[in-house]
């Protein structure tokens, strides 16, 4: 059975292996090569400080005992939150699970008084499905990083 729930501290190590698999498939480079450019698991290694101690939360999607997805949201400032680390194993995509995770995190932001949510897609040309999902949920392109043209920054303003 597939469930969406808060991550347990003892699962932090268990979530890293499937995420490394996602990155290697996505970027066609080793995880070590990816880390030289961008460390996508820095938030996972520090979940307490990135999320729970920063007015946010971190959720996992599990298929029985197997962790298949993760995502979190944390505080940027008094009015803004940031979606981070939204990942789902390839074989579980196109089932509405990523949307369910993001919608849960957006509702968390609304319920906690945030007026907008930001996110960054590190490799938008390789993650067209993710960019499409964020666009369907109301996110708009904010800018590109002048120091890294690969990144796409997006924002969702709550009405």
ZIZI-V631161 format. One record per backbone hydrogen bond with DSSP energy under -0.5 kcal/mol. CO is the residue of the C=O (numbers start at 0). NH is the residue of the N-H. If there is no record, write none. Layout:
BEGIN
[[CO/NH] [CO/NH]]
END
This chain:
BEGIN
[[0/63] [2/61] [4/59] [7/10] [8/11] [10/14] [11/15] [12/15] [12/16] [13/17] [14/18] [15/19] [16/20] [17/21] [18/22] [19/23] [20/24] [21/25] [22/26] [23/27] [29/33] [30/34] [31/35] [32/36] [33/36] [33/37] [37/39] [38/41] [40/44] [41/45] [43/46] [45/49] [46/50] [46/51] [47/52] [50/53] [50/55] [51/54] [53/74] [56/72] [57/6] [58/70] [59/4] [59/61] [60/67] [60/68] [61/2] [61/63] [62/65] [65/62] [65/67] [67/88] [68/60] [69/86] [70/58] [71/83] [72/56] [73/81] [76/75] [78/114] [78/115] [79/75] [79/76] [80/117] [81/73] [83/71] [84/86] [86/69] [88/91] [89/92] [91/94] [95/99] [96/100] [97/101] [98/102] [99/103] [100/104] [101/105] [102/106] [103/107] [104/108] [105/109] [106/110] [107/111] [108/113] [109/112] [114/157] [115/80] [116/155] [117/82] [118/153] [119/121] [120/123] [120/151] [122/125] [122/126] [123/126] [126/130] [127/131] [128/132] [129/133] [130/134] [131/135] [132/136] [133/138] [134/137] [139/154] [142/152] [143/145] [144/147] [147/144] [147/150] [149/123] [150/144] [151/120] [152/141] [152/142] [153/118] [154/139] [155/116] [155/157]]
END
